[in-house]
């Protein structure tokens, strides 16, 4: 819950910082963000001269700043081309911010259900930049259990089922960026530390709809994970179930997969995703 409160704090509108050269910031960025605020405060649409007047800028400087924002998609032309509106890139950022708050809240019921069905440890994970972060957990009800602690896995996306369930659906450039930043650390002798092998493993994840970590992060532990999608079909996180390896018979693992896929597909549908099949993307699977 503490991480959820952190996410909520991050999405609260902060006070507008003071303008000027003495605020420790970059003047051009201050002005650009002020322009976005002015458009938003005007109801989402404003003319160039209005923006320049409120911002205290000459029209030429204001136009150059707006042109840059336009090129990045943060500002767009209004209906009559004589005004400016907030661009679609703003929606992308706001959706990402809302997901940080909304996903843990919506996922709680599914983690509880999986915990009831399997009696094993259950985790919800997301990628924050290049870091893998566990944001919710439910502890195992067995006497012999797996530690499903929060945190501690920021550089282990390649070695965990939660991480591989997310990595499998990222654009190649994003996957390369994460690996370049975090590397392929060997946590156990079973950890995949070769990039080509990892990419083959991720192809298997896409084909099967689930990711499996069999002693890749922690000796004696198996973990099964599946991706969660939002209304745009983007992967926004994953849920996994962890068990000591000695309990993981084929039938036991199959039952976990069935419950897990059902939970992640239902949660994805609740978030607006369409066409979820076994936690996967049918188009991507067909393209393999």
VENPE-V218577 format. One line per field, one symbol per residue. phi: phi as a letter, one per 30 degrees, with the letter a starting at -180 (. if undefined). burial: + if it has 16 or more other C-alpha atoms within 10 Angstrom, else -. A space follows every 50 residues. Layout:
# VENPE-V218577
phi=???
burial=???
This chain:
# VENPE-V218577
phi=.dddddddddcddddddddkdccicceddeddddddddddddjjaadedd dddddicdddddddddddddddidbbddecicbbbdddddddddddddde dddedddedddddddddcicdbbcbbcciccdbdcbabddcddcbcdcdd iibeccedcbddddddeecdeedddddddddcibddcbdcddccdddddd ddddddddibcbccidcbeibcbcbbdcccdciddclacbbcbeddddde ddddddeddddddddddddddjdbidbhiccedddddd
burial=--++--++--+------------------+++-++++++----++++++- ++--+------++-++--++---+++++----+++++-+-------+-++ ++++--++-++--++--++++++++++--+++++++++++----+++++- --+++++++++++++++++-----+--++--++++-+---+++----++- +++++++-++++++++++--++++++++++--++++++++++++---+-- --+--++-+++++++++++-+-++-+-++++---+---
